[in-house]
Amino acid sequence: VVVVSCGVNNVLEGSSAANFRKEVNSLIDSIMECCPVSTTIIMLELIDFAHLPFLPWPLSKFLSWRSASLQMEIEASVRDRRKKSHRIEVASYPNIADSLRDSNNSLFDHIEQEEKEALQLGHFYADDNFHPAGHGNIIAGKLLARKYKEMMSTGRFESE
């Protein structure tokens, strides 16, 4: 299994969608060339910058629009590779703020009930208030495991 997380810096740097798509295609093609055909590739969805609590409006809105534009390029690249029978999917991130409202959310089952009540968005991000850390990394791991299990259960990607 190869997990790819890309695009956040491209959103911030203002990369064009066309250039980003070329970069994503090149990255995926490189992985496919050096890995066995049975390799499963999971592309992480670009986070929606509107959901990052530490970015002020209107910056968050503008970056949200940019991330959605680049996410469409990731999805198009994945669709193109799927046509060639490659084992590739996109794993989506939930909105952490919305997920925190549901204390029974299985993404948080590693956290004791008392700690859940005190959780804040900052517990999911590194000191830069941007990159995932702590509980954010655990949730990312759970999402990846779910996506892999889902991919394997469809029968489309049988274990080899």
KELUM-841381 format. One record per residue (C-alpha): residue number from 1; residue in three letters; x, y, z. Coordinates in Angstrom, 3 decimals, decimal comma, padded with zeros to 6 digits. Layout:
N
{i: NUM	aa: ALA	px: X	py: Y	pz: Z}
...
END
This chain:
160
{i: 1	aa: VAL	px: 000,000	py: 000,000	pz: 000,000}
{i: 2	aa: VAL	px: 001,247	py: 003,470	pz: -000,916}
{i: 3	aa: VAL	px: -000,385	py: 006,491	pz: 000,702}
{i: 4	aa: VAL	px: -000,015	py: 009,836	pz: -001,059}
{i: 5	aa: SER	px: -000,717	py: 013,186	pz: 000,534}
{i: 6	aa: CYS	px: -000,161	py: 016,087	pz: -001,807}
{i: 7	aa: GLY	px: -001,491	py: 019,487	pz: -002,737}
{i: 8	aa: VAL	px: -001,535	py: 021,553	pz: 000,444}
{i: 9	aa: ASN	px: 001,587	py: 023,500	pz: -000,494}
{i: 10	aa: ASN	px: 000,240	py: 023,863	pz: -004,037}
{i: 11	aa: VAL	px: -002,905	py: 025,491	pz: -002,638}
{i: 12	aa: LEU	px: -000,826	py: 027,920	pz: -000,604}
{i: 13	aa: GLU	px: 001,622	py: 028,659	pz: -003,433}
{i: 14	aa: GLY	px: -001,113	py: 029,268	pz: -005,980}
{i: 15	aa: SER	px: -000,182	py: 026,485	pz: -008,417}
{i: 16	aa: SER	px: -002,407	py: 026,320	pz: -011,465}
{i: 17	aa: ALA	px: -004,814	py: 023,392	pz: -011,663}
{i: 18	aa: ALA	px: -003,287	py: 022,268	pz: -014,974}
{i: 19	aa: ASN	px: 000,253	py: 022,266	pz: -013,585}
{i: 20	aa: PHE	px: -000,868	py: 020,504	pz: -010,414}
{i: 21	aa: ARG	px: -002,585	py: 017,785	pz: -012,446}
{i: 22	aa: LYS	px: 000,635	py: 017,191	pz: -014,401}
{i: 23	aa: GLU	px: 002,525	py: 016,865	pz: -011,124}
{i: 24	aa: VAL	px: -000,040	py: 014,446	pz: -009,681}
{i: 25	aa: ASN	px: -000,030	py: 012,363	pz: -012,872}
{i: 26	aa: SER	px: 003,764	py: 012,248	pz: -012,804}
{i: 27	aa: LEU	px: 003,777	py: 011,228	pz: -009,142}
{i: 28	aa: ILE	px: 001,206	py: 008,459	pz: -009,632}
{i: 29	aa: ASP	px: 002,948	py: 007,219	pz: -012,779}
{i: 30	aa: SER	px: 006,269	py: 007,069	pz: -010,915}
{i: 31	aa: ILE	px: 004,689	py: 004,993	pz: -008,152}
{i: 32	aa: MET	px: 003,104	py: 002,645	pz: -010,685}
{i: 33	aa: GLU	px: 006,392	py: 002,202	pz: -012,536}
{i: 34	aa: CYS	px: 008,406	py: 001,234	pz: -009,482}
{i: 35	aa: CYS	px: 005,814	py: -000,807	pz: -007,548}
{i: 36	aa: PRO	px: 004,240	py: -004,177	pz: -008,349}
{i: 37	aa: VAL	px: 000,882	py: -004,153	pz: -010,161}
{i: 38	aa: SER	px: -000,729	py: -005,430	pz: -006,948}
{i: 39	aa: THR	px: 000,211	py: -002,237	pz: -005,081}
{i: 40	aa: THR	px: -002,757	py: -000,315	pz: -003,747}
{i: 41	aa: ILE	px: -002,486	py: 003,472	pz: -003,921}
{i: 42	aa: ILE	px: -004,564	py: 005,614	pz: -001,591}
{i: 43	aa: MET	px: -004,610	py: 009,330	pz: -002,372}
{i: 44	aa: LEU	px: -005,543	py: 011,488	pz: 000,596}
{i: 45	aa: GLU	px: -008,188	py: 014,079	pz: -000,136}
{i: 46	aa: LEU	px: -007,078	py: 017,676	pz: 000,151}
{i: 47	aa: ILE	px: -008,406	py: 019,185	pz: 003,330}
{i: 48	aa: ASP	px: -011,041	py: 021,871	pz: 002,891}
{i: 49	aa: PHE	px: -009,322	py: 025,016	pz: 004,105}
{i: 50	aa: ALA	px: -012,686	py: 026,475	pz: 005,138}
{i: 51	aa: HIS	px: -012,674	py: 023,927	pz: 007,976}
{i: 52	aa: LEU	px: -009,290	py: 024,940	pz: 009,349}
{i: 53	aa: PRO	px: -010,231	py: 026,901	pz: 012,450}
{i: 54	aa: PHE	px: -007,061	py: 028,948	pz: 012,522}
{i: 55	aa: LEU	px: -007,412	py: 030,674	pz: 009,151}
{i: 56	aa: PRO	px: -009,312	py: 033,971	pz: 009,103}
{i: 57	aa: TRP	px: -012,057	py: 034,745	pz: 006,630}
{i: 58	aa: PRO	px: -011,771	py: 035,642	pz: 003,699}
{i: 59	aa: LEU	px: -008,446	py: 033,773	pz: 003,425}
{i: 60	aa: SER	px: -010,097	py: 030,507	pz: 004,477}
{i: 61	aa: LYS	px: -012,796	py: 030,940	pz: 001,817}
{i: 62	aa: PHE	px: -010,294	py: 031,677	pz: -000,937}
{i: 63	aa: LEU	px: -008,054	py: 028,742	pz: 000,031}
{i: 64	aa: SER	px: -011,128	py: 026,512	pz: 000,264}
{i: 65	aa: TRP	px: -011,972	py: 027,369	pz: -003,334}
{i: 66	aa: ARG	px: -008,357	py: 026,655	pz: -004,372}
{i: 67	aa: SER	px: -008,265	py: 023,314	pz: -002,527}
{i: 68	aa: ALA	px: -011,548	py: 022,234	pz: -004,153}
{i: 69	aa: SER	px: -010,118	py: 023,091	pz: -007,568}
{i: 70	aa: LEU	px: -006,978	py: 021,028	pz: -006,972}
{i: 71	aa: GLN	px: -008,992	py: 018,192	pz: -005,412}
{i: 72	aa: MET	px: -010,911	py: 017,895	pz: -008,689}
{i: 73	aa: GLU	px: -007,566	py: 017,366	pz: -010,415}
{i: 74	aa: ILE	px: -006,609	py: 014,596	pz: -007,977}
{i: 75	aa: GLU	px: -009,947	py: 012,883	pz: -008,575}
{i: 76	aa: ALA	px: -009,587	py: 013,185	pz: -012,368}
{i: 77	aa: SER	px: -006,116	py: 011,628	pz: -012,180}
{i: 78	aa: VAL	px: -007,470	py: 008,777	pz: -010,070}
{i: 79	aa: ARG	px: -010,370	py: 008,199	pz: -012,503}
{i: 80	aa: ASP	px: -007,924	py: 008,072	pz: -015,431}
{i: 81	aa: ARG	px: -005,753	py: 005,500	pz: -013,655}
{i: 82	aa: ARG	px: -008,773	py: 003,392	pz: -012,679}
{i: 83	aa: LYS	px: -009,643	py: 003,056	pz: -016,374}
{i: 84	aa: LYS	px: -006,313	py: 001,298	pz: -016,745}
{i: 85	aa: SER	px: -007,270	py: -001,147	pz: -013,960}
{i: 86	aa: HIS	px: -004,955	py: 000,352	pz: -011,398}
{i: 87	aa: ARG	px: -005,707	py: -000,112	pz: -007,709}
{i: 88	aa: ILE	px: -006,171	py: 003,499	pz: -006,704}
{i: 89	aa: GLU	px: -008,721	py: 005,373	pz: -004,605}
{i: 90	aa: VAL	px: -009,198	py: 008,669	pz: -002,770}
{i: 91	aa: ALA	px: -009,635	py: 008,688	pz: 001,021}
{i: 92	aa: SER	px: -011,771	py: 011,531	pz: 002,364}
{i: 93	aa: TYR	px: -011,233	py: 013,520	pz: 005,551}
{i: 94	aa: PRO	px: -014,222	py: 014,425	pz: 007,688}
{i: 95	aa: ASN	px: -014,732	py: 017,934	pz: 008,995}
{i: 96	aa: ILE	px: -013,136	py: 017,561	pz: 012,445}
{i: 97	aa: ALA	px: -015,312	py: 020,292	pz: 013,970}
{i: 98	aa: ASP	px: -018,491	py: 018,501	pz: 012,841}
{i: 99	aa: SER	px: -017,105	py: 015,141	pz: 013,974}
{i: 100	aa: LEU	px: -016,394	py: 016,509	pz: 017,462}
{i: 101	aa: ARG	px: -020,112	py: 017,191	pz: 017,920}
{i: 102	aa: ASP	px: -020,756	py: 013,431	pz: 017,762}
{i: 103	aa: SER	px: -019,071	py: 011,957	pz: 020,826}
{i: 104	aa: ASN	px: -020,038	py: 008,453	pz: 019,650}
{i: 105	aa: ASN	px: -018,122	py: 008,865	pz: 016,398}
{i: 106	aa: SER	px: -015,955	py: 005,747	pz: 016,024}
{i: 107	aa: LEU	px: -013,058	py: 007,930	pz: 014,883}
{i: 108	aa: PHE	px: -012,728	py: 008,941	pz: 018,534}
{i: 109	aa: ASP	px: -013,067	py: 005,520	pz: 020,175}
{i: 110	aa: HIS	px: -009,402	py: 005,667	pz: 021,232}
{i: 111	aa: ILE	px: -010,226	py: 008,620	pz: 023,506}
{i: 112	aa: GLU	px: -011,698	py: 008,198	pz: 026,978}
{i: 113	aa: GLN	px: -015,140	py: 009,784	pz: 027,488}
{i: 114	aa: GLU	px: -013,823	py: 012,329	pz: 030,011}
{i: 115	aa: GLU	px: -011,158	py: 013,443	pz: 027,550}
{i: 116	aa: LYS	px: -013,712	py: 013,674	pz: 024,701}
{i: 117	aa: GLU	px: -015,634	py: 016,279	pz: 026,653}
{i: 118	aa: ALA	px: -012,518	py: 018,471	pz: 026,868}
{i: 119	aa: LEU	px: -011,411	py: 018,033	pz: 023,247}
{i: 120	aa: GLN	px: -010,731	py: 021,134	pz: 021,233}
{i: 121	aa: LEU	px: -009,693	py: 021,563	pz: 017,625}
{i: 122	aa: GLY	px: -006,159	py: 022,387	pz: 018,740}
{i: 123	aa: HIS	px: -005,742	py: 018,784	pz: 019,921}
{i: 124	aa: PHE	px: -005,781	py: 017,696	pz: 016,272}
{i: 125	aa: TYR	px: -003,136	py: 020,070	pz: 014,913}
{i: 126	aa: ALA	px: 000,588	py: 020,653	pz: 015,359}
{i: 127	aa: ASP	px: 001,940	py: 023,847	pz: 016,898}
{i: 128	aa: ASP	px: 001,764	py: 025,493	pz: 013,467}
{i: 129	aa: ASN	px: -002,060	py: 025,126	pz: 013,697}
{i: 130	aa: PHE	px: -002,019	py: 023,704	pz: 010,213}
{i: 131	aa: HIS	px: -000,556	py: 020,192	pz: 010,008}
{i: 132	aa: PRO	px: -002,248	py: 017,263	pz: 011,728}
{i: 133	aa: ALA	px: -000,753	py: 015,957	pz: 014,961}
{i: 134	aa: GLY	px: -001,864	py: 014,021	pz: 018,005}
{i: 135	aa: HIS	px: -005,462	py: 012,909	pz: 017,574}
{i: 136	aa: GLY	px: -005,372	py: 014,216	pz: 013,985}
{i: 137	aa: ASN	px: -002,764	py: 011,606	pz: 013,034}
{i: 138	aa: ILE	px: -004,709	py: 008,826	pz: 014,740}
{i: 139	aa: ILE	px: -007,853	py: 009,796	pz: 012,846}
{i: 140	aa: ALA	px: -005,925	py: 009,913	pz: 009,558}
{i: 141	aa: GLY	px: -004,670	py: 006,388	pz: 010,247}
{i: 142	aa: LYS	px: -008,187	py: 005,161	pz: 010,976}
{i: 143	aa: LEU	px: -009,507	py: 006,757	pz: 007,794}
{i: 144	aa: LEU	px: -006,771	py: 005,099	pz: 005,754}
{i: 145	aa: ALA	px: -007,497	py: 001,723	pz: 007,328}
{i: 146	aa: ARG	px: -011,218	py: 002,140	pz: 006,587}
{i: 147	aa: LYS	px: -010,535	py: 003,083	pz: 002,962}
{i: 148	aa: TYR	px: -008,202	py: 000,096	pz: 002,491}
{i: 149	aa: LYS	px: -010,745	py: -002,273	pz: 004,064}
{i: 150	aa: GLU	px: -013,481	py: -000,803	pz: 001,850}
{i: 151	aa: MET	px: -011,297	py: -001,238	pz: -001,236}
{i: 152	aa: MET	px: -010,564	py: -004,860	pz: -000,382}
{i: 153	aa: SER	px: -014,196	py: -005,698	pz: 000,447}
{i: 154	aa: THR	px: -015,500	py: -004,543	pz: -002,929}
{i: 155	aa: GLY	px: -013,766	py: -007,474	pz: -004,624}
{i: 156	aa: ARG	px: -012,313	py: -005,092	pz: -007,172}
{i: 157	aa: PHE	px: -008,966	py: -005,220	pz: -005,392}
{i: 158	aa: GLU	px: -008,587	py: -008,791	pz: -004,281}
{i: 159	aa: SER	px: -005,523	py: -009,585	pz: -002,195}
{i: 160	aa: GLU	px: -002,784	py: -011,153	pz: -004,258}
END
